[in-house]
Amino acid sequence: MRLLELKNSGTKSARALTIGNFDGVHVGHRAILDRLVSVASEKNLIPSVLTFQPHPAEFFAREKAPVRLYGNREKLCSFADAGVEQVILLPFNTRYSKMLPEHFIRDVLVSRLAVRWLLVGDDFRFGMDRRGDYNMLRDEGSECGFEVEANRSVKVKQMRVSSTAVRDALSKGDLAFAKQLLGKRYNICGRVIHGDQIGRNLGYPTANIHFRRDLFPLNGIFIGYIDGPNFKQKPALVSVGKRPTVANNGMICVEVNILDFSGDLYGQRLNVQFVRKIRDQETFASKDELTVAMKEDERISREFFKLNDA
Protein backbone atom coordinates (compact mmCIF):
# COMPACT_ATOMS: atom_id res chain seq x y z
CA MET A 1 0.00 0.00 0.00
CA ARG A 2 1.27 3.50 -0.88
CA LEU A 3 0.74 6.63 1.23
CA LEU A 4 0.65 9.76 -0.93
CA GLU A 5 0.17 13.45 -0.25
CA LEU A 6 -2.41 15.03 -2.53
CA LYS A 7 0.19 17.29 -4.17
CA ASN A 8 2.27 14.20 -4.97
CA SER A 9 -0.56 11.85 -5.90
CA GLY A 10 1.58 10.56 -8.72
CA THR A 11 0.11 8.23 -11.32
CA LYS A 12 -2.84 9.30 -13.41
CA SER A 13 -4.10 5.72 -13.40
CA ALA A 14 -7.85 5.62 -12.88
CA ARG A 15 -9.03 5.19 -9.32
CA ALA A 16 -11.97 3.88 -7.37
CA LEU A 17 -12.14 6.22 -4.39
CA THR A 18 -13.85 6.71 -1.07
CA ILE A 19 -13.47 9.78 1.14
CA GLY A 20 -13.55 10.12 4.91
CA ASN A 21 -11.75 10.40 8.22
CA PHE A 22 -12.15 6.67 8.99
CA ASP A 23 -11.36 7.08 12.67
CA GLY A 24 -11.34 3.62 14.21
CA VAL A 25 -12.04 1.79 10.93
CA HIS A 26 -15.09 0.17 12.53
CA VAL A 27 -17.36 -2.45 10.92
CA GLY A 28 -19.23 0.25 9.02
CA HIS A 29 -15.96 1.54 7.57
CA ARG A 30 -14.91 -2.00 6.79
CA ALA A 31 -18.09 -2.53 4.75
CA ILE A 32 -17.21 0.60 2.76
CA LEU A 33 -13.66 -0.60 2.13
CA ASP A 34 -14.83 -4.07 1.14
CA ARG A 35 -17.20 -2.55 -1.43
CA LEU A 36 -14.45 -0.23 -2.69
CA VAL A 37 -11.97 -3.04 -3.21
CA SER A 38 -14.59 -5.28 -4.84
CA VAL A 39 -15.68 -2.66 -7.39
CA ALA A 40 -12.08 -1.62 -8.09
CA SER A 41 -11.28 -5.22 -8.97
CA GLU A 42 -14.32 -5.50 -11.25
CA LYS A 43 -13.53 -2.25 -13.07
CA ASN A 44 -9.72 -2.58 -13.09
CA LEU A 45 -9.27 0.56 -10.97
CA ILE A 46 -6.88 1.36 -8.12
CA PRO A 47 -8.75 1.04 -4.77
CA SER A 48 -7.91 4.31 -3.00
CA VAL A 49 -8.88 6.30 0.08
CA LEU A 50 -8.76 10.08 0.42
CA THR A 51 -8.44 11.11 4.06
CA PHE A 52 -7.47 14.21 5.98
CA GLN A 53 -4.68 15.47 8.24
CA PRO A 54 -5.62 17.16 10.46
CA HIS A 55 -9.24 16.10 10.93
CA PRO A 56 -11.35 19.04 9.65
CA ALA A 57 -12.99 19.34 13.08
CA GLU A 58 -9.52 19.82 14.60
CA PHE A 59 -8.72 22.51 12.04
CA PHE A 60 -11.84 24.56 12.77
CA ALA A 61 -12.01 24.09 16.57
CA ARG A 62 -9.33 21.85 18.03
CA GLU A 63 -10.63 22.24 21.60
CA LYS A 64 -14.07 20.94 20.52
CA ALA A 65 -12.89 18.19 18.17
CA PRO A 66 -13.76 14.59 19.08
CA VAL A 67 -11.01 12.53 20.66
CA ARG A 68 -9.33 10.28 18.13
CA LEU A 69 -9.86 6.56 18.52
CA TYR A 70 -6.63 5.63 16.76
CA GLY A 71 -3.49 7.24 15.41
CA ASN A 72 -2.46 7.27 11.75
CA ARG A 73 -0.38 4.09 12.07
CA GLU A 74 -3.35 1.98 13.12
CA LYS A 75 -5.57 3.56 10.45
CA LEU A 76 -3.07 2.81 7.68
CA CYS A 77 -2.66 -0.78 8.86
CA SER A 78 -6.44 -1.24 8.70
CA PHE A 79 -6.53 0.16 5.16
CA ALA A 80 -3.78 -2.22 4.08
CA ASP A 81 -5.54 -5.20 5.69
CA ALA A 82 -8.71 -4.33 3.75
CA GLY A 83 -6.86 -4.37 0.42
CA VAL A 84 -6.61 -0.62 -0.22
CA GLU A 85 -3.68 0.08 -2.53
CA GLN A 86 -3.32 3.84 -2.17
CA VAL A 87 -4.09 6.30 0.62
CA ILE A 88 -4.04 9.96 -0.40
CA LEU A 89 -3.50 12.34 2.49
CA LEU A 90 -5.13 15.72 2.03
CA PRO A 91 -3.38 18.35 4.20
CA PHE A 92 -6.53 20.11 5.36
CA ASN A 93 -5.82 23.84 5.60
CA THR A 94 -7.36 27.24 4.92
CA ARG A 95 -7.17 26.72 1.17
CA TYR A 96 -9.23 23.54 1.25
CA SER A 97 -11.64 24.85 3.87
CA LYS A 98 -12.55 27.69 1.47
CA MET A 99 -12.54 25.66 -1.75
CA LEU A 100 -15.82 25.67 -3.61
CA PRO A 101 -17.27 22.14 -3.93
CA GLU A 102 -17.33 22.42 -7.74
CA HIS A 103 -13.60 23.17 -7.72
CA PHE A 104 -12.93 20.25 -5.38
CA ILE A 105 -14.70 17.90 -7.78
CA ARG A 106 -12.94 19.11 -10.91
CA ASP A 107 -9.50 20.05 -9.53
CA VAL A 108 -9.03 17.27 -6.97
CA LEU A 109 -11.23 14.33 -7.88
CA VAL A 110 -11.02 14.57 -11.66
CA SER A 111 -7.78 16.39 -12.54
CA ARG A 112 -5.45 15.15 -9.80
CA LEU A 113 -6.91 11.80 -8.80
CA ALA A 114 -8.50 10.57 -12.04
CA VAL A 115 -11.51 9.20 -10.17
CA ARG A 116 -13.77 6.92 -12.19
CA TRP A 117 -15.90 5.52 -9.36
CA LEU A 118 -16.67 7.21 -6.04
CA LEU A 119 -18.26 5.82 -2.87
CA VAL A 120 -19.57 8.23 -0.22
CA GLY A 121 -22.42 8.42 2.26
CA ASP A 122 -25.69 9.92 1.06
CA ASP A 123 -25.23 12.51 3.84
CA PHE A 124 -21.67 13.38 2.73
CA ARG A 125 -20.96 17.15 2.72
CA PHE A 126 -17.87 18.92 1.45
CA GLY A 127 -16.44 22.21 0.23
CA MET A 128 -16.76 25.71 1.62
CA ASP A 129 -19.58 25.95 4.16
CA ARG A 130 -20.35 22.29 3.41
CA ARG A 131 -22.19 23.34 0.25
CA GLY A 132 -21.38 20.18 -1.69
CA ASP A 133 -23.48 17.06 -1.23
CA TYR A 134 -24.20 13.65 -2.73
CA ASN A 135 -26.58 15.04 -5.36
CA MET A 136 -23.97 17.51 -6.58
CA LEU A 137 -21.40 14.71 -6.86
CA ARG A 138 -23.84 12.57 -8.82
CA ASP A 139 -24.71 15.40 -11.24
CA GLU A 140 -21.11 16.51 -11.72
CA GLY A 141 -19.98 12.92 -12.05
CA SER A 142 -22.23 12.34 -15.04
CA GLU A 143 -20.56 15.32 -16.75
CA CYS A 144 -17.00 14.56 -15.66
CA GLY A 145 -16.99 10.84 -16.33
CA PHE A 146 -17.19 9.16 -12.93
CA GLU A 147 -19.87 7.12 -11.21
CA VAL A 148 -21.07 7.85 -7.68
CA GLU A 149 -22.52 5.30 -5.28
CA ALA A 150 -23.98 5.85 -1.80
CA ASN A 151 -22.75 3.48 0.87
CA ARG A 152 -25.27 1.81 3.14
CA SER A 153 -25.26 2.27 6.90
CA VAL A 154 -24.33 -0.72 9.05
CA LYS A 155 -26.24 -1.25 12.28
CA VAL A 156 -25.44 -3.12 15.50
CA LYS A 157 -28.30 -3.58 17.97
CA GLN A 158 -30.39 -1.21 15.84
CA MET A 159 -27.74 1.51 16.20
CA ARG A 160 -25.97 2.98 13.19
CA VAL A 161 -22.29 2.17 13.49
CA SER A 162 -20.16 5.31 13.67
CA SER A 163 -16.99 6.60 15.27
CA THR A 164 -19.20 8.64 17.60
CA ALA A 165 -20.99 5.47 18.74
CA VAL A 166 -17.63 3.82 19.44
CA ARG A 167 -16.44 6.82 21.46
CA ASP A 168 -19.68 6.81 23.45
CA ALA A 169 -19.36 3.10 24.25
CA LEU A 170 -15.75 3.53 25.35
CA SER A 171 -16.54 6.58 27.49
CA LYS A 172 -19.18 4.51 29.30
CA GLY A 173 -16.75 1.63 29.79
CA ASP A 174 -18.89 -0.65 27.61
CA LEU A 175 -16.00 -2.46 25.99
CA ALA A 176 -18.17 -5.37 24.85
CA PHE A 177 -20.37 -3.10 22.73
CA ALA A 178 -17.33 -1.20 21.47
CA LYS A 179 -15.93 -4.56 20.33
CA GLN A 180 -19.11 -5.26 18.36
CA LEU A 181 -18.90 -1.84 16.68
CA LEU A 182 -15.20 -2.15 15.88
CA GLY A 183 -15.24 -5.83 14.98
CA LYS A 184 -12.39 -6.38 17.43
CA ARG A 185 -11.29 -5.39 20.92
CA TYR A 186 -10.31 -1.77 21.28
CA ASN A 187 -6.53 -1.64 21.35
CA ILE A 188 -3.53 0.63 21.29
CA CYS A 189 0.03 -0.02 20.18
CA GLY A 190 3.12 1.71 21.51
CA ARG A 191 6.72 1.40 22.54
CA VAL A 192 7.75 0.84 26.17
CA ILE A 193 9.70 3.73 27.68
CA HIS A 194 11.34 4.32 31.06
CA GLY A 195 8.89 5.60 33.65
CA ASP A 196 9.23 7.03 37.14
CA GLN A 197 9.19 3.58 38.86
CA ILE A 198 6.21 4.48 41.07
CA GLY A 199 4.38 1.25 40.27
CA ARG A 200 7.48 -0.84 40.95
CA ASN A 201 7.94 0.86 44.31
CA LEU A 202 4.33 -0.01 45.19
CA GLY A 203 4.84 -3.66 44.26
CA TYR A 204 3.23 -3.42 40.81
CA PRO A 205 5.89 -2.91 38.14
CA THR A 206 4.43 -1.49 34.95
CA ALA A 207 5.43 -1.09 31.33
CA ASN A 208 4.86 2.53 30.38
CA ILE A 209 3.60 2.93 26.82
CA HIS A 210 4.86 5.91 24.85
CA PHE A 211 1.76 7.95 24.11
CA ARG A 212 1.80 10.97 21.80
CA ARG A 213 -1.79 12.14 22.12
CA ASP A 214 -3.08 14.45 24.84
CA LEU A 215 -6.58 12.94 24.82
CA PHE A 216 -7.77 9.35 25.05
CA PRO A 217 -11.24 7.78 24.74
CA LEU A 218 -10.77 5.62 27.86
CA ASN A 219 -10.01 6.46 31.47
CA GLY A 220 -9.68 4.10 34.41
CA ILE A 221 -8.39 0.68 35.39
CA PHE A 222 -8.93 -2.16 32.93
CA ILE A 223 -8.46 -5.86 32.42
CA GLY A 224 -6.55 -6.50 29.22
CA TYR A 225 -4.43 -8.78 27.11
CA ILE A 226 -0.97 -7.87 25.87
CA ASP A 227 0.85 -8.95 22.73
CA GLY A 228 4.60 -8.46 22.51
CA PRO A 229 7.42 -9.45 20.16
CA ASN A 230 7.83 -12.86 21.82
CA PHE A 231 4.46 -13.51 23.45
CA LYS A 232 0.72 -13.28 22.83
CA GLN A 233 -2.35 -12.65 24.98
CA LYS A 234 -0.62 -12.13 28.32
CA PRO A 235 -3.17 -11.25 31.05
CA ALA A 236 -2.67 -7.76 32.42
CA LEU A 237 -4.00 -4.84 34.39
CA VAL A 238 -3.97 -1.56 32.46
CA SER A 239 -4.18 1.91 33.95
CA VAL A 240 -5.11 4.85 31.71
CA GLY A 241 -5.31 8.41 32.98
CA LYS A 242 -3.50 11.20 34.76
CA ARG A 243 -2.62 9.32 37.98
CA PRO A 244 -4.14 11.88 40.38
CA THR A 245 -2.70 10.29 43.54
CA VAL A 246 0.95 10.20 42.47
CA ALA A 247 1.31 12.91 39.80
CA ASN A 248 -0.04 16.35 39.01
CA ASN A 249 1.51 17.08 35.62
CA GLY A 250 -1.77 16.57 33.76
CA MET A 251 -0.26 14.06 31.33
CA ILE A 252 -2.15 10.93 30.29
CA CYS A 253 -0.28 7.71 31.10
CA VAL A 254 -0.87 4.19 29.81
CA GLU A 255 0.68 1.73 32.27
CA VAL A 256 0.58 -2.04 31.89
CA ASN A 257 1.10 -4.53 34.71
CA ILE A 258 1.50 -7.93 33.02
CA LEU A 259 0.51 -10.54 35.58
CA ASP A 260 3.13 -13.13 36.57
CA PHE A 261 5.64 -11.74 34.08
CA SER A 262 9.22 -10.66 34.55
CA GLY A 263 11.53 -9.41 31.86
CA ASP A 264 12.98 -6.33 30.21
CA LEU A 265 10.46 -4.75 27.84
CA TYR A 266 12.14 -1.37 27.36
CA GLY A 267 12.11 -0.30 23.74
CA GLN A 268 9.76 -3.10 22.69
CA ARG A 269 6.46 -2.48 20.97
CA LEU A 270 3.34 -3.80 22.75
CA ASN A 271 -0.24 -4.18 21.62
CA VAL A 272 -2.70 -3.54 24.46
CA GLN A 273 -6.22 -4.97 24.09
CA PHE A 274 -8.85 -3.63 26.48
CA VAL A 275 -11.34 -6.26 27.67
CA ARG A 276 -13.25 -5.01 30.71
CA LYS A 277 -13.32 -1.90 32.89
CA ILE A 278 -12.84 -2.40 36.63
CA ARG A 279 -13.24 1.16 37.90
CA ASP A 280 -12.54 4.83 37.24
CA GLN A 281 -9.29 6.37 38.33
CA GLU A 282 -9.59 7.79 41.81
CA THR A 283 -7.68 10.21 44.02
CA PHE A 284 -6.59 8.45 47.22
CA ALA A 285 -5.51 10.12 50.45
CA SER A 286 -2.26 8.18 50.53
CA LYS A 287 -0.15 5.70 48.59
CA ASP A 288 -1.16 3.06 51.15
CA GLU A 289 -4.81 3.49 50.16
CA LEU A 290 -3.78 3.33 46.51
CA THR A 291 -1.96 0.05 47.14
CA VAL A 292 -5.05 -1.44 48.79
CA ALA A 293 -7.11 -0.51 45.71
CA MET A 294 -4.49 -2.00 43.39
CA LYS A 295 -4.59 -5.29 45.31
CA GLU A 296 -8.35 -5.39 44.88
CA ASP A 297 -7.94 -4.67 41.14
CA GLU A 298 -5.53 -7.57 40.91
CA ARG A 299 -7.96 -9.88 42.73
CA ILE A 300 -10.78 -8.96 40.36
CA SER A 301 -8.58 -9.44 37.31
CA ARG A 302 -7.29 -12.83 38.40
CA GLU A 303 -10.83 -14.00 39.04
CA PHE A 304 -11.76 -12.84 35.56
CA PHE A 305 -8.87 -14.71 33.94
CA LYS A 306 -9.79 -17.89 35.79
CA LEU A 307 -13.22 -17.78 34.19
CA ASN A 308 -12.29 -16.55 30.73
CA ASP A 309 -9.88 -17.69 28.07
CA ALA A 310 -8.13 -15.22 25.78
C-alpha positions in Angstrom: 0.0 0.0 0.0 1.3 3.5 -0.9 0.7 6.6 1.2 0.7 9.8 -0.9 0.2 13.4 -0.3 -2.4 15.0 -2.5 0.2 17.3 -4.2 2.3 14.2 -5.0 -0.6 11.9 -5.9 1.6 10.6 -8.7 0.1 8.2 -11.3 -2.8 9.3 -13.4 -4.1 5.7 -13.4 -7.8 5.6 -12.9 -9.0 5.2 -9.3 -12.0 3.9 -7.4 -12.1 6.2 -4.4 -13.9 6.7 -1.1 -13.5 9.8 1.1 -13.5 10.1 4.9 -11.7 10.4 8.2 -12.1 6.7 9.0 -11.4 7.1 12.7 -11.3 3.6 14.2 -12.0 1.8 10.9 -15.1 0.2 12.5 -17.4 -2.5 10.9 -19.2 0.3 9.0 -16.0 1.5 7.6 -14.9 -2.0 6.8 -18.1 -2.5 4.7 -17.2 0.6 2.8 -13.7 -0.6 2.1 -14.8 -4.1 1.1 -17.2 -2.6 -1.4 -14.5 -0.2 -2.7 -12.0 -3.0 -3.2 -14.6 -5.3 -4.8 -15.7 -2.7 -7.4 -12.1 -1.6 -8.1 -11.3 -5.2 -9.0 -14.3 -5.5 -11.3 -13.5 -2.2 -13.1 -9.7 -2.6 -13.1 -9.3 0.6 -11.0 -6.9 1.4 -8.1 -8.8 1.0 -4.8 -7.9 4.3 -3.0 -8.9 6.3 0.1 -8.8 10.1 0.4 -8.4 11.1 4.1 -7.5 14.2 6.0 -4.7 15.5 8.2 -5.6 17.2 10.5 -9.2 16.1 10.9 -11.4 19.0 9.6 -13.0 19.3 13.1 -9.5 19.8 14.6 -8.7 22.5 12.0 -11.8 24.6 12.8 -12.0 24.1 16.6 -9.3 21.9 18.0 -10.6 22.2 21.6 -14.1 20.9 20.5 -12.9 18.2 18.2 -13.8 14.6 19.1 -11.0 12.5 20.7 -9.3 10.3 18.1 -9.9 6.6 18.5 -6.6 5.6 16.8 -3.5 7.2 15.4 -2.5 7.3 11.8 -0.4 4.1 12.1 -3.4 2.0 13.1 -5.6 3.6 10.5 -3.1 2.8 7.7 -2.7 -0.8 8.9 -6.4 -1.2 8.7 -6.5 0.2 5.2 -3.8 -2.2 4.1 -5.5 -5.2 5.7 -8.7 -4.3 3.7 -6.9 -4.4 0.4 -6.6 -0.6 -0.2 -3.7 0.1 -2.5 -3.3 3.8 -2.2 -4.1 6.3 0.6 -4.0 10.0 -0.4 -3.5 12.3 2.5 -5.1 15.7 2.0 -3.4 18.4 4.2 -6.5 20.1 5.4 -5.8 23.8 5.6 -7.4 27.2 4.9 -7.2 26.7 1.2 -9.2 23.5 1.2 -11.6 24.9 3.9 -12.6 27.7 1.5 -12.5 25.7 -1.8 -15.8 25.7 -3.6 -17.3 22.1 -3.9 -17.3 22.4 -7.7 -13.6 23.2 -7.7 -12.9 20.3 -5.4 -14.7 17.9 -7.8 -12.9 19.1 -10.9 -9.5 20.0 -9.5 -9.0 17.3 -7.0 -11.2 14.3 -7.9 -11.0 14.6 -11.7 -7.8 16.4 -12.5 -5.5 15.1 -9.8 -6.9 11.8 -8.8 -8.5 10.6 -12.0 -11.5 9.2 -10.2 -13.8 6.9 -12.2 -15.9 5.5 -9.4 -16.7 7.2 -6.0 -18.3 5.8 -2.9 -19.6 8.2 -0.2 -22.4 8.4 2.3 -25.7 9.9 1.1 -25.2 12.5 3.8 -21.7 13.4 2.7 -21.0 17.1 2.7 -17.9 18.9 1.5 -16.4 22.2 0.2 -16.8 25.7 1.6 -19.6 26.0 4.2 -20.4 22.3 3.4 -22.2 23.3 0.3 -21.4 20.2 -1.7 -23.5 17.1 -1.2 -24.2 13.7 -2.7 -26.6 15.0 -5.4 -24.0 17.5 -6.6 -21.4 14.7 -6.9 -23.8 12.6 -8.8 -24.7 15.4 -11.2 -21.1 16.5 -11.7 -20.0 12.9 -12.0 -22.2 12.3 -15.0 -20.6 15.3 -16.8 -17.0 14.6 -15.7 -17.0 10.8 -16.3 -17.2 9.2 -12.9 -19.9 7.1 -11.2 -21.1 7.9 -7.7 -22.5 5.3 -5.3 -24.0 5.8 -1.8 -22.8 3.5 0.9 -25.3 1.8 3.1 -25.3 2.3 6.9 -24.3 -0.7 9.0 -26.2 -1.3 12.3 -25.4 -3.1 15.5 -28.3 -3.6 18.0 -30.4 -1.2 15.8 -27.7 1.5 16.2 -26.0 3.0 13.2 -22.3 2.2 13.5 -20.2 5.3 13.7 -17.0 6.6 15.3 -19.2 8.6 17.6 -21.0 5.5 18.7 -17.6 3.8 19.4 -16.4 6.8 21.5 -19.7 6.8 23.4 -19.4 3.1 24.3 -15.7 3.5 25.4 -16.5 6.6 27.5 -19.2 4.5 29.3 -16.7 1.6 29.8 -18.9 -0.6 27.6 -16.0 -2.5 26.0 -18.2 -5.4 24.9 -20.4 -3.1 22.7 -17.3 -1.2 21.5 -15.9 -4.6 20.3 -19.1 -5.3 18.4 -18.9 -1.8 16.7 -15.2 -2.2 15.9 -15.2 -5.8 15.0 -12.4 -6.4 17.4 -11.3 -5.4 20.9 -10.3 -1.8 21.3 -6.5 -1.6 21.4 -3.5 0.6 21.3 0.0 0.0 20.2 3.1 1.7 21.5 6.7 1.4 22.5 7.7 0.8 26.2 9.7 3.7 27.7 11.3 4.3 31.1 8.9 5.6 33.6 9.2 7.0 37.1 9.2 3.6 38.9 6.2 4.5 41.1 4.4 1.2 40.3 7.5 -0.8 40.9 7.9 0.9 44.3 4.3 0.0 45.2 4.8 -3.7 44.3 3.2 -3.4 40.8 5.9 -2.9 38.1 4.4 -1.5 34.9 5.4 -1.1 31.3 4.9 2.5 30.4 3.6 2.9 26.8 4.9 5.9 24.9 1.8 7.9 24.1 1.8 11.0 21.8 -1.8 12.1 22.1 -3.1 14.4 24.8 -6.6 12.9 24.8 -7.8 9.3 25.1 -11.2 7.8 24.7 -10.8 5.6 27.9 -10.0 6.5 31.5 -9.7 4.1 34.4 -8.4 0.7 35.4 -8.9 -2.2 32.9 -8.5 -5.9 32.4 -6.6 -6.5 29.2 -4.4 -8.8 27.1 -1.0 -7.9 25.9 0.9 -9.0 22.7 4.6 -8.5 22.5 7.4 -9.5 20.2 7.8 -12.9 21.8 4.5 -13.5 23.5 0.7 -13.3 22.8 -2.3 -12.6 25.0 -0.6 -12.1 28.3 -3.2 -11.3 31.1 -2.7 -7.8 32.4 -4.0 -4.8 34.4 -4.0 -1.6 32.5 -4.2 1.9 33.9 -5.1 4.9 31.7 -5.3 8.4 33.0 -3.5 11.2 34.8 -2.6 9.3 38.0 -4.1 11.9 40.4 -2.7 10.3 43.5 0.9 10.2 42.5 1.3 12.9 39.8 0.0 16.3 39.0 1.5 17.1 35.6 -1.8 16.6 33.8 -0.3 14.1 31.3 -2.2 10.9 30.3 -0.3 7.7 31.1 -0.9 4.2 29.8 0.7 1.7 32.3 0.6 -2.0 31.9 1.1 -4.5 34.7 1.5 -7.9 33.0 0.5 -10.5 35.6 3.1 -13.1 36.6 5.6 -11.7 34.1 9.2 -10.7 34.5 11.5 -9.4 31.9 13.0 -6.3 30.2 10.5 -4.7 27.8 12.1 -1.4 27.4 12.1 -0.3 23.7 9.8 -3.1 22.7 6.5 -2.5 21.0 3.3 -3.8 22.7 -0.2 -4.2 21.6 -2.7 -3.5 24.5 -6.2 -5.0 24.1 -8.9 -3.6 26.5 -11.3 -6.3 27.7 -13.2 -5.0 30.7 -13.3 -1.9 32.9 -12.8 -2.4 36.6 -13.2 1.2 37.9 -12.5 4.8 37.2 -9.3 6.4 38.3 -9.6 7.8 41.8 -7.7 10.2 44.0 -6.6 8.4 47.2 -5.5 10.1 50.4 -2.3 8.2 50.5 -0.2 5.7 48.6 -1.2 3.1 51.2 -4.8 3.5 50.2 -3.8 3.3 46.5 -2.0 0.0 47.1 -5.1 -1.4 48.8 -7.1 -0.5 45.7 -4.5 -2.0 43.4 -4.6 -5.3 45.3 -8.4 -5.4 44.9 -7.9 -4.7 41.1 -5.5 -7.6 40.9 -8.0 -9.9 42.7 -10.8 -9.0 40.4 -8.6 -9.4 37.3 -7.3 -12.8 38.4 -10.8 -14.0 39.0 -11.8 -12.8 35.6 -8.9 -14.7 33.9 -9.8 -17.9 35.8 -13.2 -17.8 34.2 -12.3 -16.6 30.7 -9.9 -17.7 28.1 -8.1 -15.2 25.8 
